[in-house]
Amino acid sequence: MPKKQGYIMLVIGTVLLIIGILLAVYPWITNIIYEVQKEEVVTEIVISQEETEAVTAYMDTPYRIEQPNIILEFKEDSTGVLTIPALDLMFYVGYGIETKDINKGPSFYPQSQHPEIGNISIAGHRTTYGAPFRRIDELSTDNMIMLLYEDIIYIYQVSEVRAITKTDWSVIDNTEEPSLTLTTCHPPGWATERLMVRGILVEINSQER
């Protein structure tokens, strides 16, 4: 009997060791997968050089401010480019918050409103699949966030950064003033809460092409 018990304990110990190793390398594996998927997404969607330059050039290139003549509604399957200069980050933004969507990178909530009239919301991973939103807790109220959407650059000033319960969906509801909301898991590596970053629209920039 002791010999059998020893064998059982050995098996249990080995299984626990394997589980521990898998948990330790899981974020690393998903980050590799994310990088591969990101390359595929960029290849399929092709963020043009013009669009990339339009987002980054705001720092030293004058823009023509205008009210674009567009239908002010958020479109299904919308895409964009999110830039956070304070964190030196730029991401392609897809559509949908299913696991398969956000595993590819930050994605728009389908409940979003058009940037000029309401709250446009984006979800992203905190620790896995490239961890695009890992550092958004470092943002403060003097930071700016840019969103390229339908060839227009919307500039937001961060107004709040706070933890919310994981069941609080009110943060993606429409807002009285045009806003941008980023959400991710909180704290890093756990899903006990969520972190929310809210920005208020301060400028709309468009550029003659």
Beta strands, then each sheet from edge to edge (+ up, - down):
strand 1: 80-84
strand 2: 89-95
strand 3: 107-108
strand 4: 119-123
strand 5: 144-149
strand 6: 152-165
strand 7: 179-186
strand 8: 193-205
sheet 1: 1+ 2- 3- 4+ 7+ 8- 6+ 5- 1+
end
